[in-house]
Amino acid sequence: VPEKRYLFTPGPTPVPPKVLAALAEPVIHHRGPDFKIVYRRCLDRLHEVFRTEGDVLLYTASGTGAMESAVANLCSPGDRVLTVSAGYFGERFAKIGRAYGCAVEELRYEWGESPSADDLASRLDELGGAHAVLLTHSETSTGVVADVHALAAAAKEAGALVVVDAISSLGAVPLETDAWGIDVVASGSQKALMTPPGLAMASVSQAAWEASRRSSSPRMYFDWETTREAQSRLDAPFTPAVSLVVALDVALGILLEEGLEAAFARHVRLGRACREGAKAMGLELFSPDDDRSAVVTAIRAPEGVDADELVLALRDRFGVTLAPGQGVLKGRVFRIGHIGYYDVFDVTTALAAVELGLAEAGADIERGVAVTRALDAYEEAARV
Amino acid sequence: VPEKRYLFTPGPTPVPPKVLAALAEPVIHHRGPDFKIVYRRCLDRLHEVFRTEGDVLLYTASGTGAMESAVANLCSPGDRVLTVSAGYFGERFAKIGRAYGCAVEELRYEWGESPSADDLASRLDELGGAHAVLLTHSETSTGVVADVHALAAAAKEAGALVVVDAISSLGAVPLETDAWGIDVVASGSQKALMTPPGLAMASVSQAAWEASRRSSSPRMYFDWETTREAQSRLDAPFTPAVSLVVALDVALGILLEEGLEAAFARHVRLGRACREGAKAMGLELFSPDDDRSAVVTAIRAPEGVDADELVLALRDRFGVTLAPGQGVLKGRVFRIGHIGYYDVFDVTTALAAVELGLAEAGADIERGVAVTRALDAYEEAARV
């Protein structure tokens, strides 16, 4: 395996050198004045990124912890929740709901389909409403980014609480927590927030706070009020991953200096470059060929190639890590993440490696066109 | 505030440079071959440190998450659990038990007292047994290290499951998970394991597995079986804090190279040095003056000195961070942690700063003796 590695997975994502350097700083005490300065700034920056005036709670956990916190704080056994799922992560929400004894209803699509707000409205109508609707913003397993604005509106219309898994979308594609009336946005540090995994966040609306006071589900570590109360004193109820918080603060500074709108535009261009390059070499996209899906591109393995083997070969031969297919897509697709600390030369490197890997595997692809097409598409997109 | 900082808190603790350097390495994908090598070695090393042949489950969480996992996986609402508490962290266990609807009984001591196995046996006898006994090994708030060997034996004798919070003790003082029949040992990365906070571990005995299959408490993130199944494939159910795992692996390598017995002996000597130095300048210990309490030394603030103000002054004047008193001890004691990546010159630096800080605060202490007495005590201890 080559010494030099390239991380092109949709999470963890590449971490900027300044953020890595922050991780290597001597550890500071989480209750001392040094940490409080960083903690306050980090929480303020999270509010900006979440686009909310409400609370943003910070957990030491994988992003799934923030998803679970939503169910544990909002729901009691027997509460009807409706999950909208079209892939691996939508199904995870349903699993969490069932683990907490909720009456889980699923609006289920084939993996790779895009959920529709009309379907959601009809389903909620049939059900006579739901306590909460659990949505996946960016379905990392398929590359689909759902129209959460429209979906949230349909759920609100039916009187449901709206919970959004924005783990791979926050900071990459537009998400308006307050303006779209989303009650809980769950996210994680390791995607567009350009920090290693280990921190999870949950925004909590006023309506969500009210519901949480009625929830009988047991919880302590993920209890919202426990964390809110501590954060109000710039404290944490349990020793937080201080190094990751210090790193996240630096990363959020980089993101906000670029500007959220500029970051969103960059991700659109990266997505376009990746799709156009892949198509140019004759590959078939699995994820939708539209600008909404700007987070990860899922590509079908060509005839006679096992996607898992391709992923392993690229890593062994070139030090390039792509993501394999998950669940029903295992072996059938490979995925190129283009999230966070990422520019067009990351796209071209990923495509160049795929081109060479597929050629070595004997696949029938067009050589010598993908990289240039990707560069062109990136530039064209900037002019639109 | 001086640029150079000294971290002498009982968690987070100082992190060795090699471990900090590992944190700054580019992030790797948690499902790729690079990570699996590290992950396997790290899990193997955890088994050595826990001294168990059973499962050790690794969570991205504060140590409290591992404590909660024990209650969530072992207990159903109404189950009687007995917590033995003599400080802040023992009380946390009771809180978790209540959050999960357990019938929590408390064997409660004054903060700073050492729990006794006879008391535990009598209490269990009175109660007619308990489903689980929740113990704190090192009560970081008071400096007391409980005789978990004897306490666990009393609990087993009464047929209870034994759960031990070993967050600040594991790797610093002897703990024999299997030999002492402990069903669950909960720990964290940020104490004697010399890694920043953010990883929690729980060992699970055969009896604990059996009990977990009968527990009706809802859980997903902290569900043991979910993590065990993934770990058996060298996978993690949710994106783990890869950087912290890489760092923990390096830190465990350092600890095991020193050897656990040598590390335990070093902590005993550090504790003796700290206590002897503090007493030499005329200070009164709050934590017991015995070799068992080798993790953190709690010292009473002298007449007329507020311990919280002393802690802040030492940080502002000298960049030295000690820990203030918690709960009922707030303002009354300060605490010097001597855990993990720590040698006798850390003790003498802490004592020198305390000496100067107290002198500046006008306290009536003996100058010029603490450091030398600490050095002597450290050497004498080695000869015993």
Contacts between the chains, C-beta under 8 A, distances in Angstrom:
chain1	res1	chain2	res2	distance
A	1	B	33	7.9
A	1	B	34	7.8
A	5	B	26	6.4
A	5	B	28	7.1
A	5	B	34	7.5
A	7	B	26	6.8
A	7	B	27	6.3
A	7	B	28	7.0
A	7	B	29	6.3
A	9	B	29	4.8
A	11	B	239	6.3
A	12	B	27	4.6
A	12	B	28	7.6
A	12	B	29	6.4
A	12	B	30	6.9
A	12	B	239	6.8
A	12	B	242	6.1
A	13	B	27	7.7
A	14	B	26	7.2
A	14	B	27	7.1
A	15	B	26	6.9
A	15	B	27	5.1
A	20	B	23	7.8
A	20	B	24	4.5
A	20	B	25	7.4
A	20	B	26	7.0
A	21	B	24	6.2
A	23	B	20	7.8
A	23	B	23	4.3
A	23	B	24	5.4
A	23	B	243	6.3
A	24	B	20	4.5
A	24	B	21	6.2
A	24	B	23	5.4
A	24	B	24	3.7
A	25	B	20	7.4
A	26	B	5	6.4
A	26	B	7	6.8
A	26	B	14	7.2
A	26	B	15	6.9
A	26	B	20	7.0
A	27	B	7	6.3
A	27	B	12	4.6
A	27	B	13	7.7
A	27	B	14	7.1
A	27	B	15	5.1
A	27	B	190	7.7
A	27	B	196	5.0
A	27	B	197	8.0
A	28	B	5	7.2
A	28	B	7	7.0
A	28	B	12	7.6
A	28	B	321	7.6
A	29	B	7	6.3
A	29	B	9	4.8
A	29	B	12	6.4
A	29	B	321	5.0
A	29	B	323	7.5
A	30	B	12	6.9
A	30	B	197	7.4
A	31	B	323	7.9
A	31	B	324	7.8
A	32	B	315	6.2
A	32	B	321	5.5
A	33	B	1	7.9
A	33	B	312	7.6
A	33	B	315	6.8
A	33	B	316	8.0
A	34	B	1	7.8
A	34	B	5	7.5
A	60	B	60	7.0
A	60	B	61	5.7
A	60	B	62	5.1
A	60	B	65	7.7
A	60	B	197	7.0
A	60	B	198	5.3
A	61	B	60	5.8
A	61	B	61	5.6
A	61	B	65	7.4
A	61	B	221	6.7
A	62	B	60	5.1
A	62	B	221	7.5
A	62	B	238	3.7
A	62	B	239	5.0
A	62	B	240	6.7
A	62	B	241	7.8
A	63	B	238	7.4
A	63	B	239	6.9
A	64	B	220	7.5
A	64	B	221	5.8
A	64	B	237	7.8
A	64	B	238	4.2
A	64	B	239	7.9
A	65	B	60	7.8
A	65	B	61	7.4
A	65	B	221	5.0
A	65	B	238	7.5
A	68	B	220	5.3
A	68	B	221	4.8
A	72	B	218	7.5
A	77	B	218	7.8
A	95	B	220	6.6
A	96	B	220	4.9
A	99	B	218	5.2
A	99	B	219	6.5
A	99	B	220	4.3
A	99	B	223	7.3
A	100	B	218	4.4
A	100	B	220	7.8
A	101	B	218	6.1
A	188	B	239	7.2
A	190	B	27	7.7
A	190	B	239	6.1
A	196	B	27	5.0
A	196	B	241	6.5
A	196	B	242	6.2
A	196	B	243	4.0
A	196	B	244	7.7
A	197	B	27	7.9
A	197	B	30	7.4
A	197	B	60	7.0
A	197	B	239	4.6
A	197	B	240	6.5
A	197	B	241	5.3
A	197	B	242	6.0
A	197	B	243	7.8
A	198	B	60	5.4
A	198	B	198	5.0
A	198	B	240	7.8
A	198	B	241	3.1
A	198	B	243	7.3
A	198	B	244	6.0
A	217	B	218	6.2
A	218	B	72	7.5
A	218	B	77	7.8
A	218	B	99	5.2
A	218	B	100	4.4
A	218	B	101	6.1
A	218	B	217	6.2
A	218	B	218	6.9
A	219	B	99	6.5
A	220	B	64	7.5
A	220	B	68	5.3
A	220	B	95	6.6
A	220	B	96	4.9
A	220	B	99	4.4
A	220	B	100	7.8
A	221	B	61	6.8
A	221	B	62	7.5
A	221	B	64	5.8
A	221	B	65	5.0
A	221	B	68	4.8
A	221	B	222	7.5
A	222	B	221	7.5
A	223	B	99	7.3
A	237	B	64	7.8
A	238	B	62	3.7
A	238	B	63	7.3
A	238	B	64	4.2
A	238	B	65	7.5
A	239	B	11	6.3
A	239	B	12	6.8
A	239	B	62	5.0
A	239	B	63	6.9
A	239	B	64	7.9
A	239	B	188	7.2
A	239	B	190	6.1
A	239	B	197	4.5
A	240	B	62	6.7
A	240	B	197	6.5
A	240	B	198	7.7
A	241	B	62	7.8
A	241	B	196	6.5
A	241	B	197	5.3
A	241	B	198	3.1
A	241	B	241	6.8
A	241	B	244	7.0
A	242	B	12	6.1
A	242	B	196	6.2
A	242	B	197	6.0
A	243	B	23	6.3
A	243	B	196	4.0
A	243	B	197	7.8
A	243	B	198	7.3
A	243	B	244	7.8
A	244	B	196	7.7
A	244	B	198	6.0
A	244	B	241	7.0
A	244	B	243	7.8
A	244	B	244	7.7
A	312	B	33	7.6
A	315	B	32	6.1
A	315	B	33	6.8
A	316	B	33	8.0
A	321	B	28	7.6
A	321	B	29	5.0
A	321	B	32	5.4
A	323	B	29	7.5
A	323	B	31	7.9
A	324	B	31	7.8
